[in-house]
Amino acid sequence: MDSPPVDLLARTLAAIDGWGAAHAATAIVGPEGVIATHGDPDRPYRWASITKLVTGLAVLTAVDDGTVTLDDAAPPPAPPGATVRHLLAHASGLPFDGDGLHGRPGTRRIYSNTGFDALGDLLGQRDGTGPGAATALRARVLDPLGMTATELRDRPSQGLHGALRDLAAFSRELLRPTLVRPATFALATRVVFPALPGVLPGVGRFDVLDWGLAFELRDGKDPHWTGRTNSPATFGHFGGSGTFLWVDPELDRALVCLTDRDYGPWALDAWPRFSDAVIAAIRAAADRRPGAATGGPPTRPGTTAGFEPPRHAAGATGTDRSPGAPASDDSAPPGRR
């Protein structure tokens, strides 16, 4: 029989059954593994724009090993003056889709699938694996994290398909990074090109739309797809196929969710309430563990339940890449998403 804390979390996660999706699966993840889950962990889903986080992390591994620098010129169709840093931060001036130009680099936050497709092509070229990013993503992220059930079937901006088990493994990596240097990951999860205005597709226009390198930053955005009780330090991404991943460093937890109901107003209503309920349950479960101190976020993961995400492949960690120093920080992430 599940312990009371795990049972509380499992009951909270079951709320996804009321979202109107034909299939849905979700998991709470801590540094040591999956804490609670609901739904089939092995059913494949289209991840949509969560793919950008995997592509972005692959680029960051290339920054660490010297294959790419953040200040390298962005490849076509990016405009002159745009860099890899601009592409990762959605600040290159490229449009949502297509090859047009919607602004000068570094002046607006223009969410761009085109920019991440260009990053995927650049990574494939620099790695010598030919056009496309599938081999690079496999070698740099998917295989090292044991994400064997995930594959890139389409564009590197939105084309990954995989199971909850693998997304949980990826979120665990984001809680305790092993593939990139700590300084590189810290750079990726703080604001790059501060104070840029922009539009978060499917959510709204913001006078300040903060983003890191691939990772969207919650900060004080309202409305937002994460919960009101998520800390401002929360980072992650959502996808137009009805998927999301957030990591809250203050809570030391990640929440991942895969569905087959496309993103729409239902999600912007349901997801924040769901996240707030999960956060409340995490805190309550921590308080109910024997000897746990009351109040505040947990500092250690609770009882593992459901399934274990894949472990790293033997010898396949970021420290095996003989990385060089990360690039410096000179500046201080519907439908088809």
Residue, then its C-alpha position, 0 to 999 in steps of 0.5 A: m500500500d502507498s504511504p500517505p504522502v505518495d497517495l496524496l500526490a497520486r490523487t492530485l495528479a489524477a486531475i489530468d483525467g478531467w482535461g478532455a484528452a484521450h490520453a494523458a500522463t504526468a509525473i513529479v520528479g525530484p533529484e533522485g527520481v520520479i516521486a509520483t506519476h499518473g498515466d502510462p509512462d511508456r506511451p509515446y506522445r508528440w512533445a512539440s516545443i518541449t523539443k526546443l529544450v532538448t535542442g537547446l541543451a544539445v547546443l549548450t553541450a557543444v558550447d562546453d566542448g568548443t564545437v560552438t560558441l554563443d557569439d558565433a554568427a547565426p546561420p541563414p536565414a538569421p540577419p547580420g549581427a545575429t548570433v547563436r545566443h540570439l537564436l537560443a534566446h528568441a531575440s534574433g529577429l526571425p519570425f515564428d515560422g518562415d524566413g522573413l525578418h521581424g526585427r533587429p537582433g536583440t531588440r524584441r523577443i520574437y518566439s521563433n521555430t525558424g531560429f531553433d531549426a537553424l540551431g539544429d542544422l548548425l549543430g549537425q554541420r559542426d558535429g559532421t553528421g550532415p544536415g538535420a539534428a537527429t544524430a546530434l541530439r541522439a549523441r549529445v542528449l538522448d543517449p547519455l540520459g538513457m532516453t531510448a524511447t524518444e526520437l526526432r521525427d521532424r524539425p528540431s524546434q518541435g519534432l521529438h516524440g517520446a514517452l513520459r519516462d524519458l521526459a522525466a529523465f530529462s527533467r531530472e537532468l535539469l534538476r541536477p545537470t551532468l551534461v553541461r558545466p554548472a556555469t553554463f547551465a546557470l547562464a542558460t537559466r537566467v535572463v538573456f537580453p533583459a527587458l525585451p518586449g514580446v509575445l508568448p504564443g498562446v498566452g499573450r503580449f508582455d512588456v518584458l518577456d524574459w527568456g534564458l538560453a532555450f528555457e522560458l523563465r517564469d519571473g512575474k509573468d501574469p497570466h502564465w501557464t505555470g502556477r501562481t505559487n511557482s517561484p519566479a526562478t521556475f523555468g521550462h517550456f510548453g508545447g502546442s500538442g498539450t505538453f509542458l515541463w517546468v522545473d522550480p529550483e526553490l521547490d527542487r522539483a519538476l513537473v512534466c505532463l504529456t497529453d494528446r489534446d492540443y494547447g488552447p484556452w483550456a490549458l491556460d485555465a487548467w495547467p496553473r490550477f493543476s500546478d498550484a495543487v501539485i505544489a500544495a500536495i508536495r509541501a503537504a506530503a513533505d510535512r507529513r513524512p516522519g520527522a519532517a520539519t513543517g513549512g517551506p518547500p521540501t529539500r529532499p525528494g519524497t518516496t519514489a513511486g510509479f517508475e524510475p526514469p532511465r539512468h545515464a548510459a555507462g560512461a555517457t556524461g557531460t564530464d566525458r566530453s573534455p569540455g572547454a570553458p563556457a562562453s562568457d555572458d555578455s548580456a547580464p525561450p499554439g498549434r505548431r509550437 
